[in-house]
């Protein structure tokens, strides 16, 4: 099947490359000529494990192409996916749908023959209705259908998530459009991935509900971690104790500095705004968003307390900047708030991250960047572990202690065992292990 993917960012590029790997002919479109030129040179604009090889293989086989010319890509396509950004709108927190609606106008001008227009971007309820209205207004006689097909990709594991999904959500009431979507995803039937057919509005809400629920699990266990510290309990044991209950599940129950990234912060906020507009407030999600926002800076205060109540004039080493491992994404990363809190308290910050430092430089000022983990901690008055990259999970503790000016370690991801750290002479502080 011939597919056009409008937007060659994270969702568009991963989805396009995976569809091509299924055997479809995919053309990824982006208005940024520098991005398309880089892709033609084999340079991947994002860090996602395995994506470079996947793109290279399908480009070589002729199934995956890139262009800035939307018209030709759409005209030849049987299905056109909209995978553009929907960032939070400045001022009110609603999802900014201007890129989606512009894509709809461009598609309307270019499509030829029966076309299934698919919103892959995360969009609020009713967006598909507006996309359909825009296209119908521009092309009253056009033969098309608008479908919602939200993505459920985790950064760092996106290819596996796409090829072995928990479910495929398809929102349409049009039988012909459903047949096209079934054909696109037919290669996944061998994996017995369930295809959930539902209305377009239901599919749009399903995406937001999923992210809001996962954000709630993270925030819940973080608050339980705070309680554990006060009563002398261990949050990791609590998480195991409740996670083995099949009604709850073990995933997203790791206490830490709060959630970040490109999805949870903006999607919870967009859901809150949509619910308020429809006078059906989601008060639990409102609380989740507020608690998570406060938690990140509170982690900075946790570091200050571990350093005796003051970090003025001290050097603090920060390991891990991205919001999670295996990505270069710095959007709403907890490290931003932690570092800012430390700097506001008078600390000098030195940081290291294997993939996120270039992006961090555009978001943080007055930070010294190290060449590796041990360079980062050299002469520092404390080490803060913010992102649990694999390379930080088995640091040489003797070398670490020798490099630090003071043996203070604040582990915001609970990577190390308290008894081992204390046995090696560290003042060790973790999360929820009182």
Secondary structure, DSSP 8 states (H G I E B T S, - for coil): -EEEEE--SHHHHHHHHHHHHTT-EEEEE-S-HHHHHHHHTT--SS--TTHHHHHHHHHHTTSEEEES-HHHHHHT-SEEEE-----B-TTT--B--HHHHHHHHHHHHH--SSEEEEE-S---TTHHHHHHHHHHHH-TT--EEEEE------TTSHHHHHHT-SEEEEE-S-HHHHHHHHHHTGGGGGGT-EEEEE-HHHHHHHHHHHHHHHHHHHHHHHHHHHHHHHHT-BHHHHHHHHHTSTTT-STT---SS---SSSHHHHHHHHHHHHHHTT---HHHHHHHHHHHHHHHHHHHHHHHHTTS--TT-EEEEE--SSSSS----TT-HHHHHHHHHHHTT-EEEEE-TTTHHHHHTT-SSEEE-SSHHHHHTT-SEEEE-S--GGGTT--HHHHHHH-SS-EEEETT--S-HHHHHHTT-EEE-SSB-
